[in-house]
């Protein structure tokens, strides 16, 4: 919905990947992905509600700085 008004968007990809086509359409968009290579990723086109390997490394691998980077970039654009 945010893309329809061209709002800035940060999208977090855990078990799926942007190459499947589910990327934000806004001019100002950020894609956040795990910083590590995982042989089990992607585990499905839409992801799962529970990790098939019962590990969820893809979702637990993010750090706070990585998640806050889009906010910092947007703040610097405003100032």
C-alpha positions as CSV (number, residue, x, y, z in Angstrom):
1,X,0.0,0.0,0.0
2,X,2.8,2.4,0.8
3,X,4.2,2.0,-2.7
4,X,0.9,3.3,-4.1
5,X,1.7,6.7,-2.7
6,X,5.5,6.4,-3.3
7,X,6.2,6.4,0.5
8,X,9.7,5.3,1.6
9,X,9.8,1.6,2.3
10,X,12.2,-0.7,4.1
11,X,11.6,-4.4,3.3
12,X,13.1,-7.2,5.3
13,X,13.8,-10.4,3.5
14,X,14.3,-13.5,5.7
15,X,13.4,-16.8,4.2
16,X,12.6,-15.5,0.7
17,X,14.7,-13.3,-1.7
18,X,14.1,-10.2,-3.7
19,X,14.8,-11.9,-7.0
20,X,11.4,-13.6,-6.7
21,X,9.9,-10.2,-7.5
22,X,8.4,-9.1,-4.2
23,X,10.4,-5.9,-4.0
24,X,9.2,-2.4,-3.0
25,X,8.1,-0.2,-5.9
26,X,8.7,3.2,-4.2
27,X,11.4,5.4,-5.5
28,X,13.0,5.5,-2.1
29,X,13.1,1.9,-1.0
30,X,15.5,-0.2,1.1
31,X,16.0,-4.0,1.0
32,X,17.4,-5.6,4.1
33,X,18.7,-9.2,3.8
34,X,20.8,-11.5,6.0
35,X,24.5,-10.7,5.8
36,X,25.4,-14.4,5.6
37,X,25.1,-17.0,2.9
38,X,22.6,-19.7,3.8
39,X,22.2,-22.9,1.8
40,X,18.6,-23.2,2.9
41,X,17.6,-19.7,1.7
42,X,15.2,-19.3,0.0
43,X,13.2,-22.0,1.6
44,X,10.1,-21.1,-0.3
45,X,8.6,-18.5,-2.6
46,X,6.5,-16.9,0.2
47,X,8.5,-18.1,3.2
48,X,6.9,-20.2,6.0
49,X,5.4,-19.4,9.4
50,X,7.9,-21.8,10.9
51,X,11.4,-22.6,9.7
52,X,11.5,-26.1,8.0
53,X,14.9,-26.7,9.6
54,X,13.8,-25.3,13.0
55,X,16.7,-22.8,13.0
56,X,15.4,-19.5,11.6
57,X,19.0,-18.3,11.1
58,X,17.8,-16.0,8.3
59,X,15.6,-14.1,10.6
60,X,17.9,-14.1,13.6
61,X,21.0,-13.0,11.7
62,X,20.0,-9.3,11.6
63,X,21.7,-6.7,13.8
64,X,20.2,-3.4,15.0
65,X,22.5,-1.3,12.9
66,X,21.4,-3.1,9.7
67,X,17.8,-2.6,10.5
68,X,18.2,1.1,11.4
69,X,20.3,2.0,8.4
70,X,17.3,3.0,6.2
71,X,16.0,5.3,9.0
72,X,19.4,7.0,9.2
73,X,19.5,7.5,5.5
74,X,16.0,9.0,5.5
75,X,16.9,11.3,8.3
76,X,20.0,12.5,6.5
77,X,17.9,13.2,3.4
78,X,15.5,15.4,5.4
79,X,18.3,17.5,7.1
